[in-house]
Amino acid sequence: MLVPLCRVPSAVNKLHQLLERLEVPVGGLVYLHTSFSRIRYLELGPKEFTDSLLDYLGPQGTLTMPSFSWNVDPSERPWKGYDDYFHGDYRFDVKQTPANIGAVPELFRQRAGVHRGVNYWWSVAAHGPLAEELTDGQEFVEHPSGPDSSFGRIHQKDGWILGLGVTLNTTSLAFLPDFELENKQYVTAEPRRGPVIDHRGKQVDTWSYWVLPESVRYVKPDAVCGQGFTAMRRHDHEGVIQFAYPYRAYHERALSLSAPGRRSPWWESLP
C-alpha cells in the first residue's frame, strides 16, 4: 500500500535519523541488505525508501545492492532456492531476469542510472559515481570472492555494510576472508559454466567457481561481527535488527580470528 504523500517528509527524516545513528557516511559507498517487510515502520514504500537513501548519501555517494536471481523458491529459506539454482539449468539475462531476493533490490535494478553486473550468480546493482567500476566486466570474473569481483571491489573502495531488518548473518561479502586465507572448501573444485545474456543481448558462457549450497547455508558471519566487534553500529527497533559497519573492519577481524590448521569461527556450524 502506498504511503500518503503528506507522511513522506517525516518518514524520510526518520530514515535519515536512523542512518545518522548508524554512522553511515554521507558520500560513502554502501552495500545494502534489507528485508522490506520488517522496516515498514519507517512508513516509506520501496521507491521512497530508495530515493531517501540516495538523497542521504548525496551525489558523491554510491549505493549498491545484491541483484541475485538464484532464489528460485522464495516460499522456502533462501538456501532452498540457491540449491535448486545450483542443480538446475538456468540462464541469467542482465536486463530481464528479476532480482528475486526482495522488493527493494528488484525495484532498484530497474531504476534509471543503475548499473547491474553481468554475473550468473552474484550480480550486484549500483548507483552513483562508482557504479560502473563496481559492476563492469563481471562476466569475466572466475572467482566470486576475488579482487576483480564486485565484492572484492567494494572491499577495495572501503564500502560499508548496511543491514536493515536482516540478521547479523547477512552479508554477501562473507567469503572474502576465505579467499585471502586460501580456503577452498566453500567452492566447487573447478569453474563451472553459467550462461548469461549481456547488455548487448548476446549470450555468453561464463566460467567461475560456484559457492557450494552447504556453504551458503552454514556460513555464520555473526561469529565475526557479533560480540566484541567494536566497529559495529546498532540501532534496533522493536526487535528489528538494524546495523552498519565498515567492511574493512569486518575483514581484518575475520583474519585475526583465524589460525592455521583450525576451522575459521564463521564455519563452526558446518557439519
C-alpha positions, 0 to 999 in steps of 0.5 A: 500500500502506498504511503500518503504523500503528506507522511513522506517528509517525516518518514524520510527524516526518520530514515535519515535519523536512523542512518545518522545513528548508524554512522553511515557516511554521507558520500560513502559507498554502501552495500545494502541488505534489507528485508522490506517487510520488517522496516515498514515502520519507517512508513516509506514504500520501496521507491521512497525508501530508495530515493531517501537513501540516495538523497542521504548519501548525496551525489558523491555517494554510491549505493549498491545492492545484491541483484541475485536471481538464484532464489528460485523458491522464495516460499522456502529459506533462501538456501532452498532456492540457491540449491535448486539454482545450483542443480538446475539449468538456468540462464541469467539475462542482465536486463530481464531476469528479476532480482528475486531476493526482495522488493527493494533490490528488484525495484532498484535494478530497474531504476534509471542510472543503475548499473547491474553486473553481468554475473550468473550468480552474484550480480550486484546493482549500483548507483552513483559515481562508482557504479560502473567500476563496481559492476563492469566486466563481471562476466569475466570474473572466475572467482566470486570472492576475488579482487576483480569481483564486485565484492572484492571491489567494494572491499577495495573502495572501503564500502560499508555494510548496511543491514536493515531488518536482516540478521547479523548473518547477512552479508554477501561479502562473507567469503572474502576472508576465505579467499585471502586465507586460501580456503577452498572448501566453500567452492566447487573444485573447478569453474563451472559454466553459467550462461548469461545474456549481456547488455548487448543481448548476446549470450555468453558462457561464463566460467567461475567457481560456484559457492557450494549450497552447504556453504551458503547455508552454514556460513555464520558471519555473526561469529565475526561481527557479533560480540566484541566487534567494536566497529559495529553500529546498532540501532534496533527497533522493536526487535528489528535488527538494524546495523552498519559497519565498515567492511574493512573492519569486518575483514581484518577481524575475520583474519585475526580470528583465524589460525592455521590448521583450525576451522575459521569461527564463521564455519563452526556450524558446518557439519 
